[in-house]
Amino acid sequence: MNKKIKTLYFSPTSTTQKIVKSIAETIAENHGGNIPVSHVDFTLPEARKEILSFDKDDLVIAGIPVYAGRVPNVLLKFMNTISGNGATAVAVVLYGNRDYDDALLELKDVLEANGFNVVAGGAFIGEHSFSTVLGANRPDQQDMAAASGFAVKICDKIKTAGETAALTVKGNKPYREYYRVKHPDGKNVSILKVTPKTNGDCIDCKLCSQVCPMGSIDSDDVSKVTGICIKCCACVKNCPVEAKYFDDENYLRHKQELELAYGGARREPEYFV
């Protein structure tokens, strides 16, 4: 394969990163292991200030987490500044064991609209951002094996010059509305302005401020959230003393409803080549 392999991902809790890197590395190994793999991580705000451009000799494994059944809307402005210039791409989404709805189709469409030739798409499962029950400890060994199998099929398609074939992935147009939280009375409620709290165990290590993908946690006073919160829970899951938490009633009820509804059955990866 005469291509440079690159990853491109947003991954606040590192689950999307794990899958995307595994796919890229397996493709490199499948071609003798002598193809270098480079990584573009646009999780943090500073990285999204860069202008990214690829070319037709690149194979880009692009991954994002699913938020409310869609591509996170906070990423769309940045993603629409990326120039594909005919690069071959693989679209990857990662979701928390509920559903990926129209997110994979939307990511494919975004990439193609910006000049990428998308030859494959995959939906994988990772631990839900809200929860340690939904998709607990995933991606796991089985998921990584599925990612490797997906990578091999991508190699086979590229080897047989199949990268010009039209790709169909699961999803609907128009895209579904973003998944909405409902009150027990059936009315929609918004948790958009809900932010994490900080308890007295905080040791002021600043890690939460450093990992926030929106740059919204004040580094001088980490109990203050100065911008939007996308509920990625990077601050909660990375805190070494478990000082970050959510206490909003609607948020907690929604979390519990998700765990009860989707915590039992194991969803499996799906891919399209």
C-alpha positions in Angstrom: 0.0 0.0 0.0 1.5 3.3 -1.1 -0.2 5.5 1.5 0.7 7.3 4.7 -1.5 6.2 7.6 -2.9 8.9 9.9 -5.4 9.1 12.7 -7.7 12.0 13.4 -9.8 11.9 16.5 -11.7 13.6 19.4 -11.5 11.4 22.5 -12.1 13.0 25.9 -11.9 9.7 27.8 -9.6 7.9 25.4 -12.0 5.2 24.2 -12.3 6.5 20.7 -8.6 7.0 20.5 -8.0 3.4 21.5 -10.1 2.0 18.7 -8.9 4.5 16.0 -5.2 3.8 16.8 -5.7 0.1 16.9 -7.3 0.1 13.4 -4.4 2.3 12.0 -1.7 0.1 13.6 -3.3 -3.1 12.3 -3.4 -1.7 8.8 0.3 -0.8 9.1 1.2 -4.3 10.4 -0.8 -5.9 7.6 1.5 -4.2 5.2 4.7 -5.4 6.8 4.8 -3.0 9.7 7.0 -0.6 7.9 4.4 2.1 7.3 4.6 4.9 9.8 1.4 6.0 11.6 1.0 9.6 12.7 -1.7 10.9 15.0 -3.8 14.1 15.0 -5.7 14.4 18.3 -8.1 17.4 18.3 -9.6 16.7 21.7 -8.2 19.9 23.3 -9.1 23.4 22.3 -5.7 24.4 21.2 -5.6 21.6 18.6 -8.8 22.9 17.0 -7.1 26.2 16.2 -4.9 24.5 13.6 -5.7 24.3 10.0 -5.6 20.6 8.9 -5.0 19.5 5.4 -4.5 16.0 3.9 -3.8 14.7 0.4 -4.6 11.7 -1.8 -1.7 9.7 -0.5 -3.1 9.7 3.0 -5.3 7.0 4.6 -7.0 8.8 7.5 -8.8 6.9 10.3 -11.2 9.5 11.6 -13.0 8.9 14.9 -15.5 10.7 17.2 -17.7 9.7 20.1 -21.5 9.7 19.5 -23.3 12.4 21.5 -27.1 12.1 21.6 -27.1 9.9 18.5 -25.2 12.4 16.4 -21.8 13.9 15.7 -21.2 16.3 18.6 -22.4 19.6 17.3 -19.5 21.5 19.0 -17.1 19.8 16.6 -18.9 20.6 13.3 -17.4 24.1 12.8 -13.8 22.7 13.3 -14.4 19.6 11.2 -15.7 21.7 8.3 -12.4 23.5 8.2 -10.4 20.3 7.5 -9.4 19.7 3.8 -9.4 16.1 2.6 -8.1 16.9 -0.9 -8.9 13.3 -2.1 -7.5 11.5 0.9 -8.9 8.0 1.6 -10.8 7.9 4.9 -12.4 5.5 7.4 -15.2 6.9 9.5 -15.4 5.5 13.1 -17.9 6.3 15.8 -17.9 5.1 19.4 -21.0 5.0 21.6 -22.0 4.0 25.1 -24.0 0.8 24.5 -27.3 2.6 23.7 -27.2 3.3 19.9 -25.2 5.2 17.4 -28.4 6.3 15.5 -27.3 8.5 12.5 -23.9 9.5 13.8 -21.9 7.2 11.5 -23.8 8.4 8.4 -23.4 12.0 9.5 -19.6 11.6 10.1 -19.3 10.0 6.6 -21.2 12.9 5.1 -19.1 15.5 6.9 -15.8 13.9 5.7 -17.0 13.5 2.1 -18.3 17.1 2.0 -14.7 18.2 3.0 -12.9 16.2 0.3 -12.4 12.8 1.7 -13.1 9.5 -0.1 -14.7 7.4 2.7 -14.1 3.7 2.0 -15.3 2.1 5.2 -17.2 2.9 8.4 -17.4 1.4 11.8 -19.4 1.8 15.0 -17.8 0.6 18.2 -18.7 0.5 21.9 -17.0 2.3 24.8 -17.8 3.1 28.3 -20.5 5.7 28.3 -19.3 9.1 29.3 -22.1 9.4 32.0 -21.7 6.0 33.4 -19.4 3.2 34.6 -22.2 0.7 34.0 -23.1 1.3 30.3 -20.3 -0.3 28.2 -18.3 -0.8 31.4 -14.6 -1.3 30.7 -15.1 -1.2 26.9 -13.6 -1.3 24.4 -12.4 -4.7 25.7 -10.5 -7.5 24.2 -13.4 -8.6 22.0 -13.8 -5.1 20.7 -10.2 -4.8 19.9 -10.4 -8.1 18.0 -13.3 -6.7 16.1 -11.3 -3.5 15.3 -8.5 -5.7 14.0 -10.9 -7.7 11.8 -12.3 -4.4 10.5 -8.8 -3.2 9.7 -8.0 -6.4 7.7 -11.2 -5.9 5.6 -10.1 -2.3 4.9 -6.7 -3.5 3.7 -8.4 -6.1 1.4 -10.6 -3.4 -0.1 -7.7 -1.1 -0.8 -5.6 -3.9 -2.2 -8.4 -4.7 -4.7 -8.8 -1.1 -5.7 -12.2 -1.1 -4.0 -11.7 2.3 -2.6 -13.7 3.8 -5.5 -16.7 1.7 -4.7 -19.7 3.5 -3.2 -20.1 3.0 0.6 -23.4 2.6 2.3 -23.6 2.8 6.1 -26.5 2.6 8.5 -28.4 5.8 9.2 -31.3 7.9 8.0 -31.7 11.2 6.2 -32.8 13.7 7.4 -30.7 12.9 10.5 -32.7 12.2 13.7 -32.9 15.1 16.2 -30.4 14.9 19.0 -31.6 12.5 21.7 -33.6 14.5 24.2 -33.9 14.0 28.0 -37.5 13.6 29.2 -39.1 14.4 32.5 -41.4 11.7 34.0 -44.4 13.8 32.9 -43.2 13.3 29.3 -42.0 16.8 28.6 -38.5 17.4 27.3 -36.0 18.9 29.7 -32.6 20.4 29.0 -29.4 19.4 30.7 -27.2 21.6 28.4 -26.4 24.0 31.2 -25.7 21.4 33.8 -22.1 21.5 35.0 -20.0 19.3 37.3 -19.5 20.2 40.9 -16.3 19.9 43.0 -16.3 18.4 46.5 -13.9 19.0 49.5 -11.6 16.2 48.5 -10.2 18.3 45.7 -6.4 18.5 45.9 -6.2 21.3 43.2 -4.0 19.2 40.9 -5.5 21.1 37.9 -5.9 17.8 36.0 -9.6 18.5 35.3 -8.8 21.8 33.8 -6.1 20.3 31.6 -8.3 17.5 30.2 -11.5 19.5 29.6 -12.0 19.5 25.8 -13.9 22.8 25.9 -11.3 24.6 28.1 -14.2 25.4 30.4 -12.7 24.6 33.8 -11.0 27.6 35.4 -7.4 26.6 36.2 -7.2 29.2 38.9 -10.3 27.9 40.6 -11.2 24.4 39.3 -14.6 24.6 41.0 -15.7 27.2 38.4 -16.9 26.2 34.9 -16.5 29.3 32.7 -17.7 27.9 29.4 -19.9 25.1 28.0 -19.9 21.6 29.4 -20.6 18.8 26.9 -20.9 16.2 29.7 -18.0 14.1 28.4 -17.0 13.5 32.0 -13.3 13.7 31.3 -13.0 15.7 34.5 -15.0 13.2 36.5 -13.3 10.0 35.2 -9.8 11.5 35.4 -9.9 13.0 38.8 -7.5 11.1 41.1 -9.5 11.7 44.2 -13.1 11.5 42.8 -13.7 15.1 43.6 -15.8 15.9 40.5 -19.4 14.9 40.3 -22.9 15.8 38.9 -25.8 16.4 41.2 -28.5 17.8 38.8 -31.8 15.9 39.3 -32.6 15.6 35.6 -29.1 14.5 34.7 -29.0 11.8 37.4 -32.5 10.6 36.5 -31.4 10.4 32.8 -28.3 8.5 33.7 -30.3 6.0 35.7 -32.8 5.6 32.9 -30.0 4.9 30.4 -28.4 2.3 32.7 -31.7 0.5 33.4 -32.7 0.5 29.7 -29.4 -0.3 28.0 -27.1 -1.7 30.7 -28.2 -5.4 30.3 -27.6 -6.4 26.7 -24.1 -6.2 25.2 -24.1 -4.3 21.9 -21.5 -5.4 19.4 -19.4 -3.5 16.9 -20.8 -3.0 13.4 -18.8 -2.1 10.3 -19.3 -1.4 6.7 -16.7 -1.9 4.0 
